[in-house]
Amino acid sequence: MDVLGYLGGGIFMISFFPQVIRVVKLKSANEISLVFTLLMFAGCMIWATYAFYVHQLPMMVTGVTNTLLTGLLLLLKCIYSRHPARIVIDTKLVKEPDTLVSLEETQLLVDDNRSQIETPMN
């Protein structure tokens, strides 16, 4: 029966990878719910704690791994959840730190880059 524990936990664990890869690739986590991520993290932590309490190795391994992956997603959510305009302005200032960016330039930067920022990944 341990095989079923590893199989279920492994599938659950693998389900995080596409989302983590997408967030890293797009450098955006605006579409991910913070409440969902916090609840998932809390649930994984409780699951892992319970696994250690009942001494079930499949649950321990997958519970700890899923907690780490959910924690990574939560960290990425905190890092990449910024307003698109701020990303564009920050990028402009990093590339040209001595340049003063006017409001008109900022709006043009946002408009020019909005399609790149908001384009969903297929």
Backbone hydrogen bonds, N-H to C=O, Kabsch-Sander energy under -0.5 kcal/mol:
donor,donor_aa,acceptor,acceptor_aa,energy
4,L,1,M,-0.6
5,G,1,M,-1.3
6,Y,2,D,-2.6
7,L,3,V,-2.7
8,G,4,L,-2.8
9,G,5,G,-2.4
10,G,6,Y,-2.6
11,I,7,L,-2.4
12,F,8,G,-2.2
13,M,9,G,-2.4
14,I,10,G,-2.8
15,S,11,I,-1.6
16,F,13,M,-1.5
17,F,13,M,-0.6
17,F,14,I,-0.9
19,Q,15,S,-0.5
20,V,16,F,-2.4
21,I,17,F,-2.8
22,R,18,P,-2.2
23,V,19,Q,-2.4
24,V,20,V,-2.3
25,K,21,I,-2.7
26,L,22,R,-2.8
27,K,23,V,-1.7
28,S,23,V,-1.0
29,A,80,Y,-0.8
32,I,29,A,-1.4
37,T,33,S,-2.1
38,L,34,L,-2.7
39,L,35,V,-2.7
40,M,36,F,-2.7
41,F,37,T,-2.3
42,A,38,L,-2.5
43,G,39,L,-2.7
44,C,40,M,-2.6
45,M,41,F,-2.3
46,I,42,A,-2.3
47,W,43,G,-2.5
48,A,44,C,-2.6
49,T,45,M,-2.4
50,Y,46,I,-2.7
51,A,47,W,-2.3
52,F,48,A,-1.8
53,Y,49,T,-1.8
54,V,50,Y,-2.3
55,H,51,A,-0.6
56,Q,51,A,-2.0
57,L,55,H,-0.7
60,M,56,Q,-2.4
61,V,57,L,-2.7
62,T,58,P,-2.2
63,G,59,M,-2.5
64,V,60,M,-2.5
65,T,61,V,-2.1
66,N,62,T,-2.8
67,T,63,G,-2.0
68,L,64,V,-2.4
69,L,65,T,-2.5
70,T,66,N,-2.5
71,G,67,T,-2.4
72,L,68,L,-2.3
73,L,69,L,-2.3
74,L,70,T,-2.4
75,L,71,G,-2.5
76,L,72,L,-2.8
77,K,73,L,-2.3
78,C,74,L,-2.1
79,I,75,L,-2.3
80,Y,76,L,-3.2
81,S,77,K,-1.3
82,R,80,Y,-1.8
86,R,83,H,-0.7
87,I,83,H,-1.7
88,V,84,P,-2.1
89,I,85,A,-2.6
90,D,86,R,-3.0
91,T,87,I,-2.4
92,K,88,V,-2.3
93,L,89,I,-2.7
94,V,90,D,-2.1
95,K,91,T,-2.1
96,E,92,K,-2.4
99,T,96,E,-1.8
101,V,99,T,-0.6
102,S,100,L,-0.6
106,T,102,S,-2.4
107,Q,103,L,-2.4
108,L,104,E,-2.2
109,L,105,E,-2.7
110,V,106,T,-2.6
111,D,107,Q,-2.8
112,D,108,L,-2.8
113,N,109,L,-1.9
114,R,110,V,-1.3
115,S,111,D,-0.5
117,I,113,N,-2.1
118,E,114,R,-2.8
119,T,115,S,-1.1
